[in-house]
Amino acid sequence: MIFSSLVDVAGLSQNKLYVPHFTMKHNIEEYMRQIGLDIVAVAPAFYYQNWLRFFYARQMGDKFVIALPTDGGS
């Protein structure tokens, strides 16, 4: 079985960040492994449709800006 999974944001951030759809998919993946299902978990890095809904270019003065959430060190 191929399962589309995501990272455990709550675990990685020590419960400082709440992104339930990421953490829930991770928990489902862990559960499937615990009960012995033979799975391949695929964690896509980014969905391209996010460019249309969340990260689209916004006009700021005479410029267009695309803002992405990062830790600031990247």
CHARMM internal coordinates of N, CA and C (Angstrom, degrees):
IC EDIT
DIST 1 N 1 CA 1.4432
DIST 1 CA 1 C 1.5218
ANGL 1 N 1 CA 1 C 107.83
DIST 1 C 2 N 1.3173
ANGL 1 CA 1 C 2 N 116.44
DIHE 1 N 1 CA 1 C 2 N 138.34
DIST 2 N 2 CA 1.4616
ANGL 1 C 2 N 2 CA 122.03
DIHE 1 CA 1 C 2 N 2 CA 174.64
DIST 2 CA 2 C 1.5224
ANGL 2 N 2 CA 2 C 107.30
DIHE 1 C 2 N 2 CA 2 C -103.76
DIST 2 C 3 N 1.3276
ANGL 2 CA 2 C 3 N 116.45
DIHE 2 N 2 CA 2 C 3 N 129.10
DIST 3 N 3 CA 1.4539
ANGL 2 C 3 N 3 CA 122.22
DIHE 2 CA 2 C 3 N 3 CA -177.39
DIST 3 CA 3 C 1.5215
ANGL 3 N 3 CA 3 C 109.16
DIHE 2 C 3 N 3 CA 3 C -124.77
DIST 3 C 4 N 1.3177
ANGL 3 CA 3 C 4 N 116.32
DIHE 3 N 3 CA 3 C 4 N 130.11
DIST 4 N 4 CA 1.4598
ANGL 3 C 4 N 4 CA 121.59
DIHE 3 CA 3 C 4 N 4 CA 176.60
DIST 4 CA 4 C 1.5212
ANGL 4 N 4 CA 4 C 108.36
DIHE 3 C 4 N 4 CA 4 C -83.92
DIST 4 C 5 N 1.3260
ANGL 4 CA 4 C 5 N 116.12
DIHE 4 N 4 CA 4 C 5 N 110.17
DIST 5 N 5 CA 1.4561
ANGL 4 C 5 N 5 CA 121.31
DIHE 4 CA 4 C 5 N 5 CA -175.45
DIST 5 CA 5 C 1.5207
ANGL 5 N 5 CA 5 C 110.78
DIHE 4 C 5 N 5 CA 5 C -113.26
DIST 5 C 6 N 1.3160
ANGL 5 CA 5 C 6 N 115.91
DIHE 5 N 5 CA 5 C 6 N 175.34
DIST 6 N 6 CA 1.4657
ANGL 5 C 6 N 6 CA 122.48
DIHE 5 CA 5 C 6 N 6 CA 176.45
DIST 6 CA 6 C 1.5222
ANGL 6 N 6 CA 6 C 108.49
DIHE 5 C 6 N 6 CA 6 C -142.83
DIST 6 C 7 N 1.3129
ANGL 6 CA 6 C 7 N 116.72
DIHE 6 N 6 CA 6 C 7 N 170.00
DIST 7 N 7 CA 1.4628
ANGL 6 C 7 N 7 CA 120.51
DIHE 6 CA 6 C 7 N 7 CA -178.61
DIST 7 CA 7 C 1.5243
ANGL 7 N 7 CA 7 C 111.27
DIHE 6 C 7 N 7 CA 7 C -76.89
DIST 7 C 8 N 1.3135
ANGL 7 CA 7 C 8 N 116.07
DIHE 7 N 7 CA 7 C 8 N 158.68
DIST 8 N 8 CA 1.4629
ANGL 7 C 8 N 8 CA 123.06
DIHE 7 CA 7 C 8 N 8 CA 178.35
DIST 8 CA 8 C 1.5286
ANGL 8 N 8 CA 8 C 108.83
DIHE 7 C 8 N 8 CA 8 C -85.27
DIST 8 C 9 N 1.3256
ANGL 8 CA 8 C 9 N 115.81
DIHE 8 N 8 CA 8 C 9 N 89.31
DIST 9 N 9 CA 1.4618
ANGL 8 C 9 N 9 CA 120.44
DIHE 8 CA 8 C 9 N 9 CA -176.83
DIST 9 CA 9 C 1.5272
ANGL 9 N 9 CA 9 C 111.44
DIHE 8 C 9 N 9 CA 9 C -62.05
DIST 9 C 10 N 1.3184
ANGL 9 CA 9 C 10 N 117.58
DIHE 9 N 9 CA 9 C 10 N -42.59
DIST 10 N 10 CA 1.4643
ANGL 9 C 10 N 10 CA 120.72
DIHE 9 CA 9 C 10 N 10 CA -179.96
DIST 10 CA 10 C 1.5237
ANGL 10 N 10 CA 10 C 110.46
DIHE 9 C 10 N 10 CA 10 C -60.62
DIST 10 C 11 N 1.3198
ANGL 10 CA 10 C 11 N 116.66
DIHE 10 N 10 CA 10 C 11 N -45.42
DIST 11 N 11 CA 1.4648
ANGL 10 C 11 N 11 CA 120.25
DIHE 10 CA 10 C 11 N 11 CA 179.59
DIST 11 CA 11 C 1.5104
ANGL 11 N 11 CA 11 C 112.82
DIHE 10 C 11 N 11 CA 11 C -65.90
DIST 11 C 12 N 1.3252
ANGL 11 CA 11 C 12 N 116.74
DIHE 11 N 11 CA 11 C 12 N -43.45
DIST 12 N 12 CA 1.4628
ANGL 11 C 12 N 12 CA 120.52
DIHE 11 CA 11 C 12 N 12 CA -179.27
DIST 12 CA 12 C 1.5223
ANGL 12 N 12 CA 12 C 112.77
DIHE 11 C 12 N 12 CA 12 C -66.99
DIST 12 C 13 N 1.3289
ANGL 12 CA 12 C 13 N 116.53
DIHE 12 N 12 CA 12 C 13 N -32.34
DIST 13 N 13 CA 1.4689
ANGL 12 C 13 N 13 CA 120.17
DIHE 12 CA 12 C 13 N 13 CA -177.79
DIST 13 CA 13 C 1.5247
ANGL 13 N 13 CA 13 C 112.45
DIHE 12 C 13 N 13 CA 13 C -96.76
DIST 13 C 14 N 1.3173
ANGL 13 CA 13 C 14 N 117.04
DIHE 13 N 13 CA 13 C 14 N 7.92
DIST 14 N 14 CA 1.4665
ANGL 13 C 14 N 14 CA 122.37
DIHE 13 CA 13 C 14 N 14 CA -176.76
DIST 14 CA 14 C 1.5321
ANGL 14 N 14 CA 14 C 110.64
DIHE 13 C 14 N 14 CA 14 C 54.41
DIST 14 C 15 N 1.3310
ANGL 14 CA 14 C 15 N 114.69
DIHE 14 N 14 CA 14 C 15 N 45.39
DIST 15 N 15 CA 1.4730
ANGL 14 C 15 N 15 CA 124.92
DIHE 14 CA 14 C 15 N 15 CA 177.96
DIST 15 CA 15 C 1.5243
ANGL 15 N 15 CA 15 C 114.14
DIHE 14 C 15 N 15 CA 15 C 63.43
DIST 15 C 16 N 1.3193
ANGL 15 CA 15 C 16 N 117.67
DIHE 15 N 15 CA 15 C 16 N 22.84
DIST 16 N 16 CA 1.4655
ANGL 15 C 16 N 16 CA 120.55
DIHE 15 CA 15 C 16 N 16 CA 176.04
DIST 16 CA 16 C 1.5262
ANGL 16 N 16 CA 16 C 111.33
DIHE 15 C 16 N 16 CA 16 C -86.18
DIST 16 C 17 N 1.3342
ANGL 16 CA 16 C 17 N 116.53
DIHE 16 N 16 CA 16 C 17 N -26.22
DIST 17 N 17 CA 1.4592
ANGL 16 C 17 N 17 CA 121.00
DIHE 16 CA 16 C 17 N 17 CA 179.33
DIST 17 CA 17 C 1.5226
ANGL 17 N 17 CA 17 C 109.46
DIHE 16 C 17 N 17 CA 17 C -115.07
DIST 17 C 18 N 1.3171
ANGL 17 CA 17 C 18 N 116.80
DIHE 17 N 17 CA 17 C 18 N 142.77
DIST 18 N 18 CA 1.4550
ANGL 17 C 18 N 18 CA 122.35
DIHE 17 CA 17 C 18 N 18 CA -178.67
DIST 18 CA 18 C 1.5255
ANGL 18 N 18 CA 18 C 108.67
DIHE 17 C 18 N 18 CA 18 C -121.05
DIST 18 C 19 N 1.3187
ANGL 18 CA 18 C 19 N 115.74
DIHE 18 N 18 CA 18 C 19 N 102.89
DIST 19 N 19 CA 1.4630
ANGL 18 C 19 N 19 CA 122.08
DIHE 18 CA 18 C 19 N 19 CA 176.45
DIST 19 CA 19 C 1.5289
ANGL 19 N 19 CA 19 C 105.53
DIHE 18 C 19 N 19 CA 19 C -128.98
DIST 19 C 20 N 1.3324
ANGL 19 CA 19 C 20 N 116.43
DIHE 19 N 19 CA 19 C 20 N 82.58
DIST 20 N 20 CA 1.4618
ANGL 19 C 20 N 20 CA 120.49
DIHE 19 CA 19 C 20 N 20 CA -168.70
DIST 20 CA 20 C 1.5210
ANGL 20 N 20 CA 20 C 115.37
DIHE 19 C 20 N 20 CA 20 C -58.37
DIST 20 C 21 N 1.3279
ANGL 20 CA 20 C 21 N 119.22
DIHE 20 N 20 CA 20 C 21 N -37.35
DIST 21 N 21 CA 1.4687
ANGL 20 C 21 N 21 CA 118.56
DIHE 20 CA 20 C 21 N 21 CA -177.19
DIST 21 CA 21 C 1.5213
ANGL 21 N 21 CA 21 C 110.99
DIHE 20 C 21 N 21 CA 21 C -69.07
DIST 21 C 22 N 1.3259
ANGL 21 CA 21 C 22 N 119.17
DIHE 21 N 21 CA 21 C 22 N -27.68
DIST 22 N 22 CA 1.4610
ANGL 21 C 22 N 22 CA 120.63
DIHE 21 CA 21 C 22 N 22 CA 174.11
DIST 22 CA 22 C 1.5206
ANGL 22 N 22 CA 22 C 109.95
DIHE 21 C 22 N 22 CA 22 C -70.66
DIST 22 C 23 N 1.3095
ANGL 22 CA 22 C 23 N 116.70
DIHE 22 N 22 CA 22 C 23 N -53.48
DIST 23 N 23 CA 1.4594
ANGL 22 C 23 N 23 CA 121.38
DIHE 22 CA 22 C 23 N 23 CA -175.97
DIST 23 CA 23 C 1.5253
ANGL 23 N 23 CA 23 C 111.78
DIHE 22 C 23 N 23 CA 23 C -63.62
DIST 23 C 24 N 1.3289
ANGL 23 CA 23 C 24 N 117.73
DIHE 23 N 23 CA 23 C 24 N -38.81
DIST 24 N 24 CA 1.4659
ANGL 23 C 24 N 24 CA 119.99
DIHE 23 CA 23 C 24 N 24 CA 179.34
DIST 24 CA 24 C 1.5267
ANGL 24 N 24 CA 24 C 111.45
DIHE 23 C 24 N 24 CA 24 C -64.88
DIST 24 C 25 N 1.3369
ANGL 24 CA 24 C 25 N 116.94
DIHE 24 N 24 CA 24 C 25 N -41.60
DIST 25 N 25 CA 1.4664
ANGL 24 C 25 N 25 CA 118.74
DIHE 24 CA 24 C 25 N 25 CA 178.44
DIST 25 CA 25 C 1.5236
ANGL 25 N 25 CA 25 C 110.35
DIHE 24 C 25 N 25 CA 25 C -64.25
DIST 25 C 26 N 1.3319
ANGL 25 CA 25 C 26 N 116.90
DIHE 25 N 25 CA 25 C 26 N -39.35
DIST 26 N 26 CA 1.4607
ANGL 25 C 26 N 26 CA 120.41
DIHE 25 CA 25 C 26 N 26 CA 176.69
DIST 26 CA 26 C 1.5327
ANGL 26 N 26 CA 26 C 110.68
DIHE 25 C 26 N 26 CA 26 C -62.45
DIST 26 C 27 N 1.3291
ANGL 26 CA 26 C 27 N 116.88
DIHE 26 N 26 CA 26 C 27 N -43.96
DIST 27 N 27 CA 1.4676
ANGL 26 C 27 N 27 CA 120.83
DIHE 26 CA 26 C 27 N 27 CA 179.50
DIST 27 CA 27 C 1.5256
ANGL 27 N 27 CA 27 C 111.76
DIHE 26 C 27 N 27 CA 27 C -62.67
DIST 27 C 28 N 1.3203
ANGL 27 CA 27 C 28 N 117.23
DIHE 27 N 27 CA 27 C 28 N -38.49
DIST 28 N 28 CA 1.4694
ANGL 27 C 28 N 28 CA 120.69
DIHE 27 CA 27 C 28 N 28 CA 177.16
DIST 28 CA 28 C 1.5255
ANGL 28 N 28 CA 28 C 110.06
DIHE 27 C 28 N 28 CA 28 C -64.07
DIST 28 C 29 N 1.3303
ANGL 28 CA 28 C 29 N 116.55
DIHE 28 N 28 CA 28 C 29 N -43.64
DIST 29 N 29 CA 1.4656
ANGL 28 C 29 N 29 CA 119.96
DIHE 28 CA 28 C 29 N 29 CA 177.23
DIST 29 CA 29 C 1.5294
ANGL 29 N 29 CA 29 C 110.92
DIHE 28 C 29 N 29 CA 29 C -58.48
DIST 29 C 30 N 1.3262
ANGL 29 CA 29 C 30 N 117.05
DIHE 29 N 29 CA 29 C 30 N -46.98
DIST 30 N 30 CA 1.4670
ANGL 29 C 30 N 30 CA 120.68
DIHE 29 CA 29 C 30 N 30 CA 179.71
DIST 30 CA 30 C 1.5224
ANGL 30 N 30 CA 30 C 111.18
DIHE 29 C 30 N 30 CA 30 C -61.63
DIST 30 C 31 N 1.3383
ANGL 30 CA 30 C 31 N 117.35
DIHE 30 N 30 CA 30 C 31 N -40.80
DIST 31 N 31 CA 1.4603
ANGL 30 C 31 N 31 CA 121.25
DIHE 30 CA 30 C 31 N 31 CA 179.27
DIST 31 CA 31 C 1.5305
ANGL 31 N 31 CA 31 C 110.88
DIHE 30 C 31 N 31 CA 31 C -62.91
DIST 31 C 32 N 1.3323
ANGL 31 CA 31 C 32 N 116.79
DIHE 31 N 31 CA 31 C 32 N -44.15
DIST 32 N 32 CA 1.4592
ANGL 31 C 32 N 32 CA 120.10
DIHE 31 CA 31 C 32 N 32 CA 179.74
DIST 32 CA 32 C 1.5290
ANGL 32 N 32 CA 32 C 110.66
DIHE 31 C 32 N 32 CA 32 C -61.26
DIST 32 C 33 N 1.3151
ANGL 32 CA 32 C 33 N 116.31
DIHE 32 N 32 CA 32 C 33 N -38.29
DIST 33 N 33 CA 1.4699
ANGL 32 C 33 N 33 CA 119.45
DIHE 32 CA 32 C 33 N 33 CA 177.66
DIST 33 CA 33 C 1.5379
ANGL 33 N 33 CA 33 C 110.96
DIHE 32 C 33 N 33 CA 33 C -67.85
DIST 33 C 34 N 1.3359
ANGL 33 CA 33 C 34 N 116.78
DIHE 33 N 33 CA 33 C 34 N -39.93
DIST 34 N 34 CA 1.4752
ANGL 33 C 34 N 34 CA 121.32
DIHE 33 CA 33 C 34 N 34 CA -179.82
DIST 34 CA 34 C 1.5229
ANGL 34 N 34 CA 34 C 111.87
DIHE 33 C 34 N 34 CA 34 C -61.64
DIST 34 C 35 N 1.3252
ANGL 34 CA 34 C 35 N 117.18
DIHE 34 N 34 CA 34 C 35 N -39.11
DIST 35 N 35 CA 1.4690
ANGL 34 C 35 N 35 CA 119.12
DIHE 34 CA 34 C 35 N 35 CA -177.88
DIST 35 CA 35 C 1.5233
ANGL 35 N 35 CA 35 C 112.26
DIHE 34 C 35 N 35 CA 35 C -86.25
DIST 35 C 36 N 1.3351
ANGL 35 CA 35 C 36 N 116.24
DIHE 35 N 35 CA 35 C 36 N 2.63
DIST 36 N 36 CA 1.4544
ANGL 35 C 36 N 36 CA 120.40
DIHE 35 CA 35 C 36 N 36 CA 171.71
DIST 36 CA 36 C 1.5156
ANGL 36 N 36 CA 36 C 116.58
DIHE 35 C 36 N 36 CA 36 C 88.97
DIST 36 C 37 N 1.3195
ANGL 36 CA 36 C 37 N 117.58
DIHE 36 N 36 CA 36 C 37 N 15.97
DIST 37 N 37 CA 1.4664
ANGL 36 C 37 N 37 CA 118.48
DIHE 36 CA 36 C 37 N 37 CA 176.59
DIST 37 CA 37 C 1.5223
ANGL 37 N 37 CA 37 C 109.71
DIHE 36 C 37 N 37 CA 37 C -69.58
DIST 37 C 38 N 1.3046
ANGL 37 CA 37 C 38 N 115.41
DIHE 37 N 37 CA 37 C 38 N 142.26
DIST 38 N 38 CA 1.4567
ANGL 37 C 38 N 38 CA 121.65
DIHE 37 CA 37 C 38 N 38 CA 177.60
DIST 38 CA 38 C 1.5270
ANGL 38 N 38 CA 38 C 107.11
DIHE 37 C 38 N 38 CA 38 C -86.68
DIST 38 C 39 N 1.3402
ANGL 38 CA 38 C 39 N 117.19
DIHE 38 N 38 CA 38 C 39 N 99.69
DIST 39 N 39 CA 1.4648
ANGL 38 C 39 N 39 CA 120.74
DIHE 38 CA 38 C 39 N 39 CA -175.64
DIST 39 CA 39 C 1.5208
ANGL 39 N 39 CA 39 C 111.26
DIHE 38 C 39 N 39 CA 39 C -124.33
DIST 39 C 40 N 1.3142
ANGL 39 CA 39 C 40 N 114.07
DIHE 39 N 39 CA 39 C 40 N 157.35
DIST 40 N 40 CA 1.4574
ANGL 39 C 40 N 40 CA 122.57
DIHE 39 CA 39 C 40 N 40 CA 166.85
DIST 40 CA 40 C 1.5190
ANGL 40 N 40 CA 40 C 104.85
DIHE 39 C 40 N 40 CA 40 C -118.15
DIST 40 C 41 N 1.3268
ANGL 40 CA 40 C 41 N 116.66
DIHE 40 N 40 CA 40 C 41 N 117.81
DIST 41 N 41 CA 1.4579
ANGL 40 C 41 N 41 CA 120.93
DIHE 40 CA 40 C 41 N 41 CA -179.70
DIST 41 CA 41 C 1.5214
ANGL 41 N 41 CA 41 C 108.73
DIHE 40 C 41 N 41 CA 41 C -95.27
DIST 41 C 42 N 1.3142
ANGL 41 CA 41 C 42 N 114.92
DIHE 41 N 41 CA 41 C 42 N 125.98
DIST 42 N 42 CA 1.4569
ANGL 41 C 42 N 42 CA 121.28
DIHE 41 CA 41 C 42 N 42 CA 178.07
DIST 42 CA 42 C 1.5200
ANGL 42 N 42 CA 42 C 107.18
DIHE 41 C 42 N 42 CA 42 C -111.82
DIST 42 C 43 N 1.3270
ANGL 42 CA 42 C 43 N 116.05
DIHE 42 N 42 CA 42 C 43 N 126.64
DIST 43 N 43 CA 1.4670
ANGL 42 C 43 N 43 CA 120.92
DIHE 42 CA 42 C 43 N 43 CA 179.40
DIST 43 CA 43 C 1.5210
ANGL 43 N 43 CA 43 C 108.81
DIHE 42 C 43 N 43 CA 43 C -114.83
DIST 43 C 44 N 1.3309
ANGL 43 CA 43 C 44 N 117.00
DIHE 43 N 43 CA 43 C 44 N 92.29
DIST 44 N 44 CA 1.4630
ANGL 43 C 44 N 44 CA 118.67
DIHE 43 CA 43 C 44 N 44 CA -179.78
DIST 44 CA 44 C 1.5264
ANGL 44 N 44 CA 44 C 110.48
DIHE 43 C 44 N 44 CA 44 C -63.11
DIST 44 C 45 N 1.3059
ANGL 44 CA 44 C 45 N 115.28
DIHE 44 N 44 CA 44 C 45 N 140.43
DIST 45 N 45 CA 1.4592
ANGL 44 C 45 N 45 CA 119.69
DIHE 44 CA 44 C 45 N 45 CA -177.41
DIST 45 CA 45 C 1.5206
ANGL 45 N 45 CA 45 C 112.25
DIHE 44 C 45 N 45 CA 45 C -70.91
DIST 45 C 46 N 1.3252
ANGL 45 CA 45 C 46 N 117.46
DIHE 45 N 45 CA 45 C 46 N -34.04
DIST 46 N 46 CA 1.4568
ANGL 45 C 46 N 46 CA 119.80
DIHE 45 CA 45 C 46 N 46 CA -174.55
DIST 46 CA 46 C 1.5205
ANGL 46 N 46 CA 46 C 108.34
DIHE 45 C 46 N 46 CA 46 C -165.10
DIST 46 C 47 N 1.3121
ANGL 46 CA 46 C 47 N 116.76
DIHE 46 N 46 CA 46 C 47 N 139.33
DIST 47 N 47 CA 1.4559
ANGL 46 C 47 N 47 CA 121.11
DIHE 46 CA 46 C 47 N 47 CA 174.68
DIST 47 CA 47 C 1.5193
ANGL 47 N 47 CA 47 C 108.44
DIHE 46 C 47 N 47 CA 47 C -93.98
DIST 47 C 48 N 1.3187
ANGL 47 CA 47 C 48 N 117.12
DIHE 47 N 47 CA 47 C 48 N 125.51
DIST 48 N 48 CA 1.4552
ANGL 47 C 48 N 48 CA 120.39
DIHE 47 CA 47 C 48 N 48 CA -175.45
DIST 48 CA 48 C 1.5243
ANGL 48 N 48 CA 48 C 113.47
DIHE 47 C 48 N 48 CA 48 C -63.52
DIST 48 C 49 N 1.3251
ANGL 48 CA 48 C 49 N 118.36
DIHE 48 N 48 CA 48 C 49 N -25.50
DIST 49 N 49 CA 1.4562
ANGL 48 C 49 N 49 CA 119.09
DIHE 48 CA 48 C 49 N 49 CA 178.01
DIST 49 CA 49 C 1.5275
ANGL 49 N 49 CA 49 C 111.93
DIHE 48 C 49 N 49 CA 49 C -67.28
DIST 49 C 50 N 1.3448
ANGL 49 CA 49 C 50 N 117.68
DIHE 49 N 49 CA 49 C 50 N -15.01
DIST 50 N 50 CA 1.4619
ANGL 49 C 50 N 50 CA 120.01
DIHE 49 CA 49 C 50 N 50 CA 174.83
DIST 50 CA 50 C 1.5214
ANGL 50 N 50 CA 50 C 111.93
DIHE 49 C 50 N 50 CA 50 C -61.20
DIST 50 C 51 N 1.3545
ANGL 50 CA 50 C 51 N 117.64
DIHE 50 N 50 CA 50 C 51 N -28.19
DIST 51 N 51 CA 1.4636
ANGL 50 C 51 N 51 CA 120.61
DIHE 50 CA 50 C 51 N 51 CA 178.17
DIST 51 CA 51 C 1.5185
ANGL 51 N 51 CA 51 C 111.07
DIHE 50 C 51 N 51 CA 51 C -62.63
DIST 51 C 52 N 1.3215
ANGL 51 CA 51 C 52 N 118.20
DIHE 51 N 51 CA 51 C 52 N -27.26
DIST 52 N 52 CA 1.4566
ANGL 51 C 52 N 52 CA 121.47
DIHE 51 CA 51 C 52 N 52 CA -177.86
DIST 52 CA 52 C 1.5256
ANGL 52 N 52 CA 52 C 112.72
DIHE 51 C 52 N 52 CA 52 C -86.74
DIST 52 C 53 N 1.3326
ANGL 52 CA 52 C 53 N 116.61
DIHE 52 N 52 CA 52 C 53 N -27.71
DIST 53 N 53 CA 1.4604
ANGL 52 C 53 N 53 CA 119.07
DIHE 52 CA 52 C 53 N 53 CA -171.83
DIST 53 CA 53 C 1.5301
ANGL 53 N 53 CA 53 C 113.84
DIHE 52 C 53 N 53 CA 53 C -107.90
DIST 53 C 54 N 1.3279
ANGL 53 CA 53 C 54 N 117.38
DIHE 53 N 53 CA 53 C 54 N -41.37
DIST 54 N 54 CA 1.4620
ANGL 53 C 54 N 54 CA 120.41
DIHE 53 CA 53 C 54 N 54 CA -173.03
DIST 54 CA 54 C 1.5196
ANGL 54 N 54 CA 54 C 113.87
DIHE 53 C 54 N 54 CA 54 C -109.37
DIST 54 C 55 N 1.3226
ANGL 54 CA 54 C 55 N 117.28
DIHE 54 N 54 CA 54 C 55 N -38.91
DIST 55 N 55 CA 1.4569
ANGL 54 C 55 N 55 CA 121.04
DIHE 54 CA 54 C 55 N 55 CA -170.81
DIST 55 CA 55 C 1.5180
ANGL 55 N 55 CA 55 C 112.28
DIHE 54 C 55 N 55 CA 55 C -114.88
DIST 55 C 56 N 1.3106
ANGL 55 CA 55 C 56 N 116.79
DIHE 55 N 55 CA 55 C 56 N 33.29
DIST 56 N 56 CA 1.4596
ANGL 55 C 56 N 56 CA 119.74
DIHE 55 CA 55 C 56 N 56 CA -179.15
DIST 56 CA 56 C 1.5293
ANGL 56 N 56 CA 56 C 109.87
DIHE 55 C 56 N 56 CA 56 C -72.79
DIST 56 C 57 N 1.3097
ANGL 56 CA 56 C 57 N 116.22
DIHE 56 N 56 CA 56 C 57 N 158.36
DIST 57 N 57 CA 1.4593
ANGL 56 C 57 N 57 CA 121.63
DIHE 56 CA 56 C 57 N 57 CA -179.18
DIST 57 CA 57 C 1.5283
ANGL 57 N 57 CA 57 C 109.80
DIHE 56 C 57 N 57 CA 57 C -68.75
DIST 57 C 58 N 1.3282
ANGL 57 CA 57 C 58 N 115.73
DIHE 57 N 57 CA 57 C 58 N 131.72
DIST 58 N 58 CA 1.4584
ANGL 57 C 58 N 58 CA 122.28
DIHE 57 CA 57 C 58 N 58 CA 177.86
DIST 58 CA 58 C 1.5296
ANGL 58 N 58 CA 58 C 108.03
DIHE 57 C 58 N 58 CA 58 C -114.73
DIST 58 C 59 N 1.3121
ANGL 58 CA 58 C 59 N 114.63
DIHE 58 N 58 CA 58 C 59 N 139.31
DIST 59 N 59 CA 1.4557
ANGL 58 C 59 N 59 CA 117.97
DIHE 58 CA 58 C 59 N 59 CA -179.62
DIST 59 CA 59 C 1.5138
ANGL 59 N 59 CA 59 C 109.91
DIHE 58 C 59 N 59 CA 59 C -80.47
DIST 59 C 60 N 1.3265
ANGL 59 CA 59 C 60 N 115.72
DIHE 59 N 59 CA 59 C 60 N 129.73
DIST 60 N 60 CA 1.4642
ANGL 59 C 60 N 60 CA 122.85
DIHE 59 CA 59 C 60 N 60 CA 176.45
DIST 60 CA 60 C 1.5197
ANGL 60 N 60 CA 60 C 106.65
DIHE 59 C 60 N 60 CA 60 C -130.13
DIST 60 C 61 N 1.3371
ANGL 60 CA 60 C 61 N 115.31
DIHE 60 N 60 CA 60 C 61 N 98.01
DIST 61 N 61 CA 1.4603
ANGL 60 C 61 N 61 CA 119.79
DIHE 60 CA 60 C 61 N 61 CA -175.14
DIST 61 CA 61 C 1.5093
ANGL 61 N 61 CA 61 C 109.86
DIHE 60 C 61 N 61 CA 61 C 68.99
DIST 61 C 62 N 1.3192
ANGL 61 CA 61 C 62 N 116.36
DIHE 61 N 61 CA 61 C 62 N -125.37
DIST 62 N 62 CA 1.4573
ANGL 61 C 62 N 62 CA 120.12
DIHE 61 CA 61 C 62 N 62 CA -179.73
DIST 62 CA 62 C 1.5234
ANGL 62 N 62 CA 62 C 112.48
DIHE 61 C 62 N 62 CA 62 C -97.94
DIST 62 C 63 N 1.3569
ANGL 62 CA 62 C 63 N 117.10
DIHE 62 N 62 CA 62 C 63 N 15.08
DIST 63 N 63 CA 1.4624
ANGL 62 C 63 N 63 CA 121.95
DIHE 62 CA 62 C 63 N 63 CA -179.19
DIST 63 CA 63 C 1.5215
ANGL 63 N 63 CA 63 C 110.05
DIHE 62 C 63 N 63 CA 63 C -123.12
DIST 63 C 64 N 1.3258
ANGL 63 CA 63 C 64 N 115.21
DIHE 63 N 63 CA 63 C 64 N 159.17
DIST 64 N 64 CA 1.4554
ANGL 63 C 64 N 64 CA 121.46
DIHE 63 CA 63 C 64 N 64 CA 170.35
DIST 64 CA 64 C 1.5204
ANGL 64 N 64 CA 64 C 107.39
DIHE 63 C 64 N 64 CA 64 C -110.67
DIST 64 C 65 N 1.3253
ANGL 64 CA 64 C 65 N 117.20
DIHE 64 N 64 CA 64 C 65 N 133.39
DIST 65 N 65 CA 1.4576
ANGL 64 C 65 N 65 CA 122.50
DIHE 64 CA 64 C 65 N 65 CA -174.63
DIST 65 CA 65 C 1.5195
ANGL 65 N 65 CA 65 C 109.92
DIHE 64 C 65 N 65 CA 65 C -123.42
DIST 65 C 66 N 1.3340
ANGL 65 CA 65 C 66 N 116.26
DIHE 65 N 65 CA 65 C 66 N 135.81
DIST 66 N 66 CA 1.4630
ANGL 65 C 66 N 66 CA 122.04
DIHE 65 CA 65 C 66 N 66 CA 171.92
DIST 66 CA 66 C 1.5174
ANGL 66 N 66 CA 66 C 105.72
DIHE 65 C 66 N 66 CA 66 C -113.24
DIST 66 C 67 N 1.3191
ANGL 66 CA 66 C 67 N 116.81
DIHE 66 N 66 CA 66 C 67 N 116.95
DIST 67 N 67 CA 1.4604
ANGL 66 C 67 N 67 CA 121.74
DIHE 66 CA 66 C 67 N 67 CA -178.85
DIST 67 CA 67 C 1.5218
ANGL 67 N 67 CA 67 C 109.59
DIHE 66 C 67 N 67 CA 67 C -103.27
DIST 67 C 68 N 1.3231
ANGL 67 CA 67 C 68 N 116.54
DIHE 67 N 67 CA 67 C 68 N 129.26
DIST 68 N 68 CA 1.4557
ANGL 67 C 68 N 68 CA 122.48
DIHE 67 CA 67 C 68 N 68 CA 177.39
DIST 68 CA 68 C 1.5306
ANGL 68 N 68 CA 68 C 109.43
DIHE 67 C 68 N 68 CA 68 C -119.60
DIST 68 C 69 N 1.3320
ANGL 68 CA 68 C 69 N 117.14
DIHE 68 N 68 CA 68 C 69 N 137.72
DIST 69 N 69 CA 1.4699
ANGL 68 C 69 N 69 CA 119.25
DIHE 68 CA 68 C 69 N 69 CA 178.65
DIST 69 CA 69 C 1.5359
ANGL 69 N 69 CA 69 C 109.79
DIHE 68 C 69 N 69 CA 69 C -72.03
DIST 69 C 70 N 1.3085
ANGL 69 CA 69 C 70 N 116.30
DIHE 69 N 69 CA 69 C 70 N 121.49
DIST 70 N 70 CA 1.4609
ANGL 69 C 70 N 70 CA 121.82
DIHE 69 CA 69 C 70 N 70 CA 176.92
DIST 70 CA 70 C 1.5130
ANGL 70 N 70 CA 70 C 108.45
DIHE 69 C 70 N 70 CA 70 C -137.93
DIST 70 C 71 N 1.3099
ANGL 70 CA 70 C 71 N 114.99
DIHE 70 N 70 CA 70 C 71 N 172.78
DIST 71 N 71 CA 1.4661
ANGL 70 C 71 N 71 CA 118.70
DIHE 70 CA 70 C 71 N 71 CA 179.14
DIST 71 CA 71 C 1.5194
ANGL 71 N 71 CA 71 C 112.31
DIHE 70 C 71 N 71 CA 71 C -84.29
DIST 71 C 72 N 1.3141
ANGL 71 CA 71 C 72 N 118.31
DIHE 71 N 71 CA 71 C 72 N 1.36
DIST 72 N 72 CA 1.4475
ANGL 71 C 72 N 72 CA 121.90
DIHE 71 CA 71 C 72 N 72 CA 179.09
DIST 72 CA 72 C 1.5077
ANGL 72 N 72 CA 72 C 114.25
DIHE 71 C 72 N 72 CA 72 C 86.66
DIST 72 C 73 N 1.3199
ANGL 72 CA 72 C 73 N 117.65
DIHE 72 N 72 CA 72 C 73 N -15.03
DIST 73 N 73 CA 1.4439
ANGL 72 C 73 N 73 CA 120.95
DIHE 72 CA 72 C 73 N 73 CA -179.16
DIST 73 CA 73 C 1.5169
ANGL 73 N 73 CA 73 C 113.54
DIHE 72 C 73 N 73 CA 73 C -95.86
DIST 73 C 74 N 1.3173
ANGL 73 CA 73 C 74 N 115.97
DIHE 73 N 73 CA 73 C 74 N -3.10
DIST 74 N 74 CA 1.4735
ANGL 73 C 74 N 74 CA 119.60
DIHE 73 CA 73 C 74 N 74 CA -176.66
DIST 74 CA 74 C 1.5097
ANGL 74 N 74 CA 74 C 111.07
DIHE 73 C 74 N 74 CA 74 C -92.45
END
COOR INIT
IC SEED 1 N 1 CA 1 C
IC BUILD
